[in-house]
Amino acid sequence: MNELVERAKAELLTGGYTCVVCGKQRIETSAERGVKPLVRWVEQQRDFSGCVAADKVVGKATAFLYVLLRVETVYAAVISHAALQTLTAHGVTVTYGQAVEYIVNRQGDGVCPFERAVWSLTSPAEAYQTIRRQMERMGITL
């Protein structure tokens, strides 16, 4: 698994991607920011069992999406404490560069709206529905 983690991290750092999912025989990448690529993969009913994800920023909303995608390990350059707890609680192995109290919004003046929306949730399915509603409120389409 270490080899896959290193491969995913290298692809993330050198490929200009925001998230990478690596398996032994496959690799998926996205340069889209935020939760959008993960929501798309969830809606496509992608199953990343046995795969490793590498992501630039992992908040609690992103953590729930990785749980739904069934990744085995997540590497995050930056991860919130809530995301770390969520992934660990759902049996996902986590490595990271920096842990922070919360993910900051794009304006840099508060909590990420997706992290705030799922802050008190524990169910990945409920979190997914909440994420989709937040996307609609923000006018984000797939």
N, C-alpha and C positions, 0 to 999 in steps of 0.2 A: 504494500500500500504506500510506503514511503516514496517509491519510485513514481507512482501516480501523482502524489502530492507535489513532488518536485517538478514533474512535467506540467501540471496544471499551473503552478506558481510561475514557472518560466514563461509559459504561454501568456499568462495574464500580464506579466511585466514587460514582455518584449513585443507582444502582438497588438498592443493598443486596445485591448478589450476591457470591459467592465466586469465580465464574469466568464468563467470557463468551466466546463464540466468534462472530465476525462474518465474514460473507462479503458479497459485493456485494448479494445478494438474500435474505440470511437472517441470523438472529441466534438463538443458543441461549444460555440463561442457567441458572444454578443458584445457589441460596443454601445448598446443602448443603456442609458442611465436609469437608476431607480429599479422599481419592482417589475417594470414592463416585460422584460424578456422572461422572467420566471413565471409571471402570470400566464403569459402565452404558452409556455411549456406545460404548465399545469392544465390549461384548457385543452391542450393537444393530448392530454393524458400520457405524457412522457413518463417513463419509469427509468430512473437513473440508479437503480439498485446496484451496489458494488462500485459505484463511481465516486470520484472525488471532485468537489467544487472548489474553485478559487475565485474570490470576489474582492473587489476593492473596498467596499463598504457593506457591512452586514449589520442591520438593525433587527429588531424583533420581528417586524413584518417579513423581511427577507428570510430570517431563520425559519419562520413557519412555512414559507414556500419551499425551502430546501427540505424540510421534513416531509411535506406533501409529495415532493419529487423523489423521495426515498434515497437521497444521497447518503453515503456511508461516512464521509469525512468532509469537513469544510475548512478551508484556509481563508482567513479574512485579513487583509492588510489592516483594516480598522473594524472593530466589533464593539457593539454596546454590551454592557453587563447583562442586560435583559436578553439579548440575543444569545449570548454565551450560555445563560441559564436555560433558555428554551431549547437550544440544540442539545445540550447535555441531558436535559430531562427526557428528551425523545431518543436517546441512544446514539446521537450523532457525535463522532469524534471531532474535536475542534482544535485547530492551531491558529495562531494569529500573531500579527505584528504589534498592534496596540489595542488595548481595551480602554473604552471611554464610558463615561456615565450614560450618555445617550448620543444618538446620531443627530447632528445639527442639520437644520433645513438648508436649502440652497441659498437663501438670503444670508445665512450665517447669524440669524438673530433669534433662534429658538429651536425647539425640538422638531425633527422631521415629522411631517403630518401623518405618515404611515406608521411610524413608531408610536406616535401619540394615539392613533386610532386603535391599535391592538394592545396597548400597554397593559391593560388588566385582564387580557384574555389568556386562556390556557389551551383551548381547543384549536388545532390547526384548521379544521373545517370552518369553524366560526370566524377565525382570523381571515381566512380566504374571502368569505362573504363580506367582511368588513373592509378588506383591502379593495375589493371590486367596487363597493359603494363609495369609498374614498376616491378612487380613480374617476368615477362618474362625477362626483362633486367637483373635482379639479379639472374636468374636461379632458382627461387622458384616455385616449382610445388605443386599441391594439393595432 
